[in-house]
Amino acid sequence: MTTLTLIGKADCHLCEVAREIVDGVIAELPDDVADGIEVREASILDDPALYELWWEKIPVVLIDDDVHAHWRVSGSRLRDALMAASDATARARS
């Protein structure tokens, strides 16, 4: 299972755009890949530690706890990263 975490906050235009990109990319992935992705959202307003780390860089996208992007999310780059993470997960299982 690949975990994608979107860190942002309410009333953040770039966060809304990032969420739309994440949703669109996952919708376009092959079903077997999309089914292996868990999407989580976290608000910097709910967690002081997240606020301290990321307040200047939201939205932030983490893939399996590694920083993939901040400020702006590229759909093609995200798609490539999720496909690579899926391949790595499949190799680890075999």
C-alpha positions in Angstrom: 0.0 0.0 0.0 1.3 3.4 -1.0 0.3 6.3 1.3 -0.1 9.8 -0.2 -0.5 12.5 2.4 -1.7 16.0 1.4 -0.8 18.6 4.0 -2.6 21.9 3.8 -5.3 24.0 5.5 -8.8 25.2 4.9 -9.3 28.3 2.7 -6.0 27.7 0.9 -6.4 28.1 -2.9 -3.2 26.2 -3.8 -4.3 23.4 -1.4 -7.6 23.1 -3.2 -5.8 23.0 -6.6 -3.4 20.3 -5.2 -6.4 18.2 -4.1 -8.0 18.5 -7.5 -4.7 17.3 -9.1 -4.3 14.4 -6.7 -7.9 13.3 -7.3 -7.5 13.6 -11.1 -4.2 11.7 -11.2 -5.6 8.9 -9.0 -8.7 8.7 -11.2 -6.6 8.2 -14.3 -4.3 5.5 -12.8 -5.0 1.8 -13.7 -7.4 0.4 -11.1 -4.8 -2.0 -9.6 -2.5 1.0 -8.9 -5.2 3.3 -7.7 -6.6 0.6 -5.3 -3.2 0.4 -3.7 -3.1 4.1 -2.8 -4.4 5.4 0.5 -4.9 9.2 0.5 -4.7 11.1 3.8 -5.2 14.7 4.5 -3.7 16.7 7.3 -4.2 20.3 8.3 -1.4 22.4 9.7 -4.1 24.1 11.8 -4.8 20.9 13.7 -1.3 19.9 14.5 1.3 22.3 15.9 4.2 20.1 14.7 2.9 20.1 11.1 2.4 23.9 11.3 6.0 24.4 12.4 7.4 22.2 9.6 5.2 23.2 6.7 3.4 26.5 7.2 5.5 28.2 4.5 5.3 25.4 2.0 1.7 24.2 1.8 0.3 22.4 0.0 2.8 19.6 0.6 2.4 16.1 -0.9 4.2 13.2 0.8 4.4 9.8 -0.7 5.2 7.2 1.9 6.4 9.9 4.2 8.9 11.3 1.7 8.4 14.9 0.4 7.2 14.7 -3.2 6.1 18.3 -3.8 5.3 21.6 -2.1 3.6 24.8 -3.3 2.7 23.5 -6.7 1.9 19.9 -7.7 2.6 18.6 -11.2 0.1 16.0 -12.3 2.6 14.2 -14.6 5.3 14.1 -12.0 2.8 12.8 -9.4 1.6 10.1 -11.8 5.1 9.0 -12.4 5.9 8.9 -8.7 2.8 6.9 -7.8 3.5 4.4 -10.6 7.1 4.0 -9.4 5.8 3.6 -5.8 3.4 1.0 -6.9 6.1 -0.9 -8.8 8.3 -0.8 -5.7 5.5 -2.2 -3.6 4.8 -5.0 -6.1 8.5 -5.9 -6.2 8.7 -6.0 -2.4 5.8 -8.4 -2.3 7.3 -10.9 -4.7 
